[in-house]
Amino acid sequence: MSQNTFENLSPRRAEQLKAFDRLLTIMDELREQCPWDKKQTLQTLRHLTIEETYELSDAILEGDLGEVKKELGDLMLHMVFYARIASETGSFDVADVLDAICEKLIRRHPHIYGDVKADTEEQVKQNWEQLKLKEGNKTVLGGVPQSLPALVKAMRIQEKARGAGFDWEEKRQVWEKVEEEMREFKEAFNEETVVNADEAEGEFGDLLFSLVNYARFIDLNPETALERTNKKFIKRFNYLEEEARKAGKALKDMTLAEMDVYWERAKKLT
């Protein structure tokens, strides 16, 4: 894009395009001149991209917009890196990537770019899943990545099933299913029977799946909810360790009652 073209755009859009062009230029220079960048492949970058994605997730959960901006930059670099590597074999380049996502967005939003009617979020989701099937997905659940963490995968499976019209009608029904699975899980640990570990694991999985279903039904993200609890526990446990250390105590030598005193203090602070 020429300098004159930039000048004809709105000031902020021109700055955005200049910044993206600058990133592409730097990526080209690094790929051609830096020993580390020259060695990278799609495969060697993969695990780094996963790590960067989780770092972005952490920043979002912490509500740290400065870190969100930083981590978005890291991920943007990775996307540009992948496209640059692919361009070297003539497979595709960044323009192909961006054009493809633009075309997909237009196809998947016929209520904006076509004559399909969709006035609610639910209608949009249903249209989206139907369009994916027309585009080549063999099954409704075929697009769920196998390597997703189990909790996230459960949520995505249920969302996609809902998009196909397979879902509970009322919140009450979903909670009844949770209670049913809880009873079955408890029965797997009946004191009068020998615990079958495989059966118990299966029942626990069913219970978790039903809880994810209920969370989805009341518009809660179970992954976010659990991670918030994880972070809360870590903060409280760190407080417990620090306060015990200040008192000259080691956790391994303390009773649960002693530790609970510090834990209750931590709860008031978090």
Buried (B, 14 or more C-beta within 10 A) or exposed (E): EEEEEBEEBEEEEBEEBBEBEEBBEEBEEBBEEEEEBEEBEEEEBEEEBEEBBEBBBBBBBEEEEEBBEEBEEBBBBBBBBBBBBBBEEEEBBBEEBEEEEEEEEEBBBBBEEEEEEBEEEEEBBBBBBBBBBEEEBEEBBEBBEEEEEEBBBBBBBBBBBBBBEEBBEEEEEBBBBBEEBBEBBEEBEEEEEEEEEEBBEBBBBBBBBBBBBBBBBEEEBBBEEEBEEEBEEEEBBEBBBEBBEEEEBEEEEBEEEBBEEBBEEBEEEE
